[in-house]
Structure formats: structure tokens, C-alpha cells
């Protein structure tokens, strides 16, 4: 079993913001793999959908706690699970159009990831970091809540599709092959 959590902020006003590329990616993965509609799971305060891909059960989740409290949802989602956990999130330190897969690394100042690490630990934690265009630390809050420009949106759409392809490979062939193929 694999649990994939996309990070973002709930609400229409945040839907297209840079901070929500985790939600966008989970939505694209769900659509491509014909997942059922997301339903609110009250216990974890997350929108959740489940499907089977190549014999592997995959649970998709979008926490509704707001970014900085994502760990509370992750903790509940993983409370009784014996699944691998994948986190998909924005990364201000990567330029728009870049994606990196990492395992068991620190939060690098990302409050959503920090919340997850504080709530469930970092052992075995795999993260797909999607670039949203680095500025500097002082402007980070303003940047993450902005929409992408038209030019950037095309790059973001391509990166989301690349990430969906990587997630499909991970489900079918495992983390090592996926990291070897996509971390170039």
C-alpha cells in the first residue's frame, strides 16, 4: 500500500497558488489513474480517494488543515497504516519547471513538511519537491500565495505531468528506479 499526500491550502482563493502544486499533482494523478471522487475523511480532516494500480492499493490525500498543520492530517492518515508514505509539495528553492525526489531529508524551512516530520518523523519519508521559483526567505510568504504567470503555468503543467509519470513508475517499479530515472 502507498499513501500519497499532496500538500496545499483548502479553499478556492488558494486553488491556483504556488503553495498548492501538491494538491494539483494529486488531482492530476487521480484523473490519469481514474480514481473515484475525493471524499472528506473527518478523522484525518483530509480529502481522500483510493484505487488499485497494478495490484497496488494507492491512497491519495489532500489535508484540509492548511499547510502549516499538515502533520496532524498525516498522523491520522498513517495511524493504522502500514503503507509507504509519499509527500508532494512546493519548493521555493527549486526553479519553476524542476522536480526532485528525496528521502529522509530535513524540511529546509517548509512549514508543511516540518509539521509532518514533527508529527510522524522522517524515517522512510519520501518527498517529491516541485519548484515554484526561488526568491529569498523574506519574500517567501508572498511568493507561495501567488498564482503562476502564464509562462510559468505551462512549465508547471509540464512538471506536474512529469511528477505524475514518476509516481506511476514508483507504484509499478519502486523508489530506486524512479529516483534513478527522474533525479537527473
C-alpha positions in Angstrom: 0.0 0.0 0.0 1.2 3.5 -0.8 -0.2 6.7 0.7 0.4 9.9 -1.4 -0.3 13.2 0.4 -0.3 16.4 -1.7 0.2 19.5 0.4 -1.7 22.7 -0.1 -4.3 25.0 1.4 -8.0 24.4 1.2 -10.3 27.0 -0.4 -11.0 28.5 -3.8 -8.8 31.5 -3.1 -5.7 29.2 -2.9 -6.6 26.8 -5.6 -4.2 28.1 -8.3 -1.4 29.4 -5.9 2.2 28.1 -5.9 1.7 26.6 -2.5 -0.9 24.2 -3.9 1.1 22.3 -6.5 0.9 19.3 -4.2 -2.9 19.3 -4.5 -2.6 20.0 -8.3 -0.3 17.0 -8.7 -2.5 14.6 -6.7 -5.5 15.8 -8.7 -3.7 15.1 -12.0 -2.6 11.7 -10.7 -6.1 10.8 -9.7 -7.5 11.9 -13.0 -4.9 9.9 -15.1 -5.5 6.8 -13.0 -9.3 7.1 -12.8 -9.6 7.4 -9.0 -13.0 7.9 -7.6 -14.1 11.3 -6.4 -12.3 12.6 -3.3 -14.4 12.4 -0.1 -13.8 14.1 3.2 -12.4 11.8 5.8 -13.3 13.5 9.1 -10.8 11.7 11.3 -7.8 13.0 9.3 -9.5 16.1 8.0 -8.4 15.2 4.5 -10.0 14.7 1.1 -9.2 11.1 0.4 -9.6 8.8 -2.6 -8.4 5.2 -3.0 -7.8 2.9 -6.0 -5.7 -0.1 -7.1 -3.0 0.3 -9.7 -1.2 -2.8 -11.0 -2.3 -4.7 -7.9 -1.0 -2.0 -5.5 -3.5 -0.1 -3.3 -2.9 3.6 -3.5 -4.5 6.2 -1.2 -4.4 9.8 -2.2 -5.0 12.6 0.3 -5.2 16.3 0.4 -5.2 17.6 4.0 -7.7 20.3 4.7 -5.9 21.7 7.7 -3.9 24.4 5.9 -0.3 23.9 5.0 1.3 24.6 8.4 -0.8 21.9 10.1 -0.4 19.2 7.5 1.3 16.9 10.0 -1.9 16.5 12.0 -3.7 15.0 9.0 -0.7 12.9 8.0 -0.5 11.5 11.5 -4.2 10.4 11.4 -3.8 9.0 7.8 -0.9 6.9 8.9 -2.1 5.9 12.3 -3.1 2.4 11.4 -1.5 2.2 8.0 1.5 0.0 7.1 2.0 1.8 3.8 4.8 3.7 2.3 4.3 7.5 2.5 5.0 9.9 -0.3 4.6 13.7 0.2 4.3 16.1 -2.7 4.9 19.7 -2.1 6.1 23.0 -3.4 9.7 24.1 -3.0 10.7 27.7 -3.3 14.4 26.7 -3.6 13.8 25.0 -6.9 13.1 27.0 -10.0 9.7 26.6 -11.8 9.9 23.5 -14.0 12.1 21.4 -11.7 11.2 18.4 -9.7 13.4 16.4 -7.3 12.7 13.2 -5.3 14.3 13.0 -1.9 14.2 10.6 1.1 14.7 11.2 4.8 15.9 14.8 4.4 15.1 17.9 6.6 12.3 20.3 5.9 14.5 23.1 4.6 12.2 25.6 6.2 9.0 24.3 4.5 6.3 24.6 7.3 4.1 21.8 5.9 6.9 19.4 5.7 8.2 20.5 9.1 4.7 19.8 10.6 4.7 16.3 9.1 8.2 15.5 10.4 7.2 16.8 13.9 4.1 14.6 13.9 5.3 11.3 12.3 9.0 11.5 12.0 11.3 11.4 9.0 12.2 7.7 8.7 11.4 6.4 5.3 9.8 9.7 4.3 9.9 10.2 0.6 9.2 13.7 -0.9 8.5 14.9 -4.4 9.7 18.6 -4.4 8.2 20.7 -7.1 9.9 24.0 -7.9 7.9 27.2 -7.6 10.7 29.6 -8.3 13.1 30.7 -5.7 13.1 34.3 -4.4 14.5 34.9 -1.0 13.4 33.9 2.5 12.0 37.4 3.3 9.6 37.2 0.4 8.7 33.5 0.7 5.2 34.1 2.2 4.3 36.5 -0.6 5.6 34.2 -3.3 3.9 30.9 -2.2 0.5 32.5 -2.2 0.8 34.0 -5.7 -0.5 32.5 -8.9 1.9 31.4 -11.6 2.3 33.7 -14.6 1.1 32.4 -18.0 4.6 31.4 -19.0 5.2 29.7 -15.7 1.9 27.9 -15.8 3.0 26.0 -18.9 6.2 24.9 -17.1 4.2 23.9 -14.0 1.8 21.9 -16.0 4.7 20.0 -17.7 6.3 19.5 -14.3 3.1 18.2 -12.8 2.8 15.7 -15.7 6.4 14.7 -15.2 5.6 14.1 -11.5 2.5 12.1 -12.3 4.7 9.9 -14.6 7.3 9.5 -11.8 4.5 8.5 -9.4 3.2 5.9 -11.8 6.7 4.5 -12.2 7.1 4.4 -8.4 3.9 2.5 -7.9 4.9 0.0 -10.6 8.7 -0.4 -10.2 9.7 1.2 -6.9 11.5 4.1 -5.5 15.1 3.3 -6.6 14.2 3.0 -10.3 12.1 6.2 -10.0 14.9 8.2 -8.4 17.4 6.9 -10.9 15.2 7.9 -13.8 13.9 11.3 -12.6 16.7 12.8 -10.4 19.0 13.8 -13.3 
